[in-house]
Amino acid sequence: MTADSKGNEVDHVPGADIQAQGIARVYAEALLNAAGKAGQADAVLLELDSLVRDVYRSEPGLEAFLSSGAIGRDRKAQVIDRVFKGRGSDLLLDFLQVLNKHERLSILRPTLAALHDLHGERQNRIKVQVRSAVPLSADERERLIRELRQNFNREPILETGVDADLLGGLVVRVGDLLYDCSVKTKIDSLRNQLIERSSYEIQSGRDRFRTTNGD
């Protein structure tokens, strides 16, 4: 799961490659700046959410059409006008046309994800990715939020996921910082220490053997 700028859990936004995420963030920042000046930041965010999570979900053909590289920009521009004009804000309509002009409609999903991140940052929120072997209980979730709030002085927005391979514990990522407290990592670390110790003892034994025989 991921979370919106208000901290509500929503469906995970499909990932994109690093380059697409960078480009998406540029467009998201431009949209958020324009929406902020117009006092429509929350409204535009809700509109994009509705487009991706409601319209795209109920009309997958629309997403395929807009994202297709085989369909010309003029044709897409006509469809955008027909579908969205009068049903969404002028700001959203203009943004979709800008994406279309630069042939970037295919990155609308990562743009929405970046928009949530930026909006959260400007509201002193921070996205935190958490993986655990089993779903977090309500108490565990609240305790983790309290600890993150104290450590970062920002309101954490959790993006949770389950990874049974972890066996237990948590893996927490905050930006570029990774906190791996999983049982699997502890076991792997212990195994590596034992292997290193065994290798050292074997090598030391060989060295003593060579010295005893004068080699």
C-alpha positions in Angstrom: 0.0 0.0 0.0 0.9 3.6 -0.4 -0.6 6.7 1.1 -2.0 10.0 -0.1 -1.0 13.5 1.2 -3.5 13.3 4.0 -2.2 10.0 5.3 -5.0 7.8 3.9 -3.9 4.5 2.5 -4.6 4.0 -1.2 -3.6 1.5 -3.8 0.0 1.3 -4.7 0.9 3.3 -7.8 2.8 1.1 -10.3 6.5 1.9 -10.4 8.4 3.5 -13.1 12.1 3.6 -14.0 14.4 6.2 -12.5 14.4 8.5 -15.5 10.6 8.5 -15.8 10.3 9.2 -12.0 12.7 12.2 -12.4 10.7 13.6 -15.3 7.4 13.0 -13.5 8.7 14.9 -10.5 9.5 17.9 -12.7 6.0 18.0 -14.1 4.4 17.4 -10.7 6.3 20.3 -9.3 5.2 22.6 -12.1 1.6 21.5 -11.6 1.8 21.9 -7.8 3.3 25.4 -8.1 0.6 26.5 -10.5 -2.2 24.9 -8.4 -0.7 26.5 -5.3 -0.8 30.0 -6.8 -4.4 29.5 -7.8 -5.3 28.1 -4.3 -6.2 24.7 -5.9 -3.5 22.4 -4.7 -5.8 20.0 -2.8 -8.5 20.2 -5.5 -6.1 19.3 -8.4 -4.6 16.5 -6.3 -8.1 15.1 -5.8 -8.9 15.4 -9.5 -5.8 13.5 -10.6 -6.5 10.9 -7.9 -10.0 10.4 -9.4 -8.6 10.3 -12.9 -6.1 7.5 -12.2 -7.9 5.6 -9.5 -11.5 5.9 -10.8 -11.6 6.8 -14.5 -8.6 4.7 -15.5 -9.8 1.8 -13.5 -13.3 1.8 -14.9 -12.1 2.8 -18.5 -8.7 1.0 -19.1 -9.1 1.7 -22.8 -8.7 5.5 -22.1 -5.4 5.0 -20.4 -4.2 2.7 -23.2 -5.3 5.3 -25.7 -3.6 8.3 -24.0 -0.4 6.4 -23.3 0.0 4.9 -26.7 2.9 6.1 -28.8 1.2 5.1 -32.0 -1.6 7.7 -31.7 -0.9 11.3 -32.7 -1.0 14.3 -30.4 -3.7 16.0 -32.4 -6.0 13.0 -32.0 -5.3 12.8 -28.3 -5.8 16.5 -27.8 -9.3 16.2 -29.3 -10.2 13.3 -27.0 -8.8 15.2 -23.9 -11.0 18.2 -24.8 -14.1 16.0 -25.4 -13.7 13.9 -22.2 -12.4 16.4 -19.7 -13.7 19.9 -20.7 -16.4 21.0 -18.4 -15.9 17.9 -16.2 -12.6 19.0 -14.6 -10.8 22.2 -13.7 -9.2 24.3 -16.4 -5.9 23.7 -14.6 -6.2 19.9 -15.0 -7.2 20.2 -18.6 -4.3 22.5 -19.4 -1.9 20.1 -17.6 -3.1 17.1 -19.6 -2.7 19.1 -22.8 0.9 20.1 -21.8 1.7 16.4 -21.1 0.2 15.5 -24.5 2.2 18.3 -26.3 5.4 16.8 -24.9 4.3 13.2 -25.4 4.4 12.5 -21.6 0.9 11.2 -21.0 2.4 7.8 -20.3 3.9 9.1 -17.1 0.7 10.3 -15.5 0.8 7.6 -12.8 4.3 8.4 -11.6 3.5 12.1 -11.9 0.6 11.5 -9.5 2.9 9.7 -7.1 5.4 12.5 -7.2 2.6 15.1 -6.7 1.6 13.3 -3.5 5.2 13.3 -2.3 5.7 17.0 -3.1 2.4 18.0 -1.5 3.3 16.0 1.6 6.7 17.6 1.8 5.2 21.1 1.7 2.9 20.2 4.5 5.8 19.0 6.6 5.0 15.3 5.9 7.5 12.6 5.1 6.9 9.3 3.2 8.2 6.2 4.9 8.3 2.8 3.2 7.9 -0.1 5.6 8.2 -3.8 4.9 7.4 -6.4 7.5 7.0 -10.2 7.5 3.3 -9.9 8.5 0.9 -6.9 8.4 1.5 -4.4 11.2 -1.0 -4.4 14.0 -2.7 -1.1 14.9 -0.5 -0.8 18.0 2.7 -1.5 16.1 1.8 1.0 13.5 1.0 3.7 16.0 4.3 3.0 17.9 6.3 3.3 14.7 4.6 6.5 13.7 5.4 8.0 17.1 9.1 7.0 16.9 9.4 8.4 13.4 7.7 11.6 14.3 10.1 12.1 17.2 13.2 11.3 15.1 12.4 13.4 12.1 10.1 16.1 13.5 7.8 15.6 10.6 4.5 13.8 10.2 5.2 10.3 8.7 3.0 8.9 6.0 3.5 5.1 6.0 3.7 3.1 2.8 3.4 -0.5 4.1 4.1 -3.8 2.4 4.4 -7.5 3.5 7.5 -9.6 2.6 7.4 -13.0 4.2 11.1 -13.6 3.3 12.0 -11.2 6.1 10.8 -13.8 8.7 10.2 -11.1 11.3 11.2 -7.5 12.2 11.0 -4.5 9.9 12.8 -2.8 7.0 12.2 1.0 7.0 13.2 3.4 4.3 13.1 7.1 4.8 14.4 8.9 1.7 17.9 7.6 1.1 18.1 6.2 4.7 17.5 2.4 5.2 17.0 0.8 8.5 17.1 -2.9 8.2 15.9 -4.6 11.5 14.6 -7.8 9.9 15.3 -11.2 11.3 16.6 -12.3 7.9 19.3 -9.7 7.9 20.3 -10.6 11.4 20.5 -14.3 10.4 22.5 -13.4 7.3 24.8 -11.3 9.3 25.4 -14.0 11.8 26.0 -16.5 9.1 28.6 -14.3 7.4 30.3 -13.8 10.8 30.5 -17.6 11.3 31.8 -18.1 7.8 34.5 -15.4 8.2 35.5 -16.9 11.6 35.7 -20.4 10.2 37.7 -19.2 7.2 40.1 -17.4 9.6 40.5 -20.5 11.8 41.1 -22.7 8.8 43.7 -20.4 7.4 45.4 -20.0 10.8 45.5 -23.8 11.1 47.1 -24.1 7.7 49.7 -21.4 8.7 50.6 -23.3 11.9 50.9 -26.6 10.0 53.3 -25.0 7.5 55.4 -23.5 10.3 55.6 -26.8 12.2 56.9 -28.6 9.1 59.3 -25.9 8.2 57.6 -25.1 4.8 
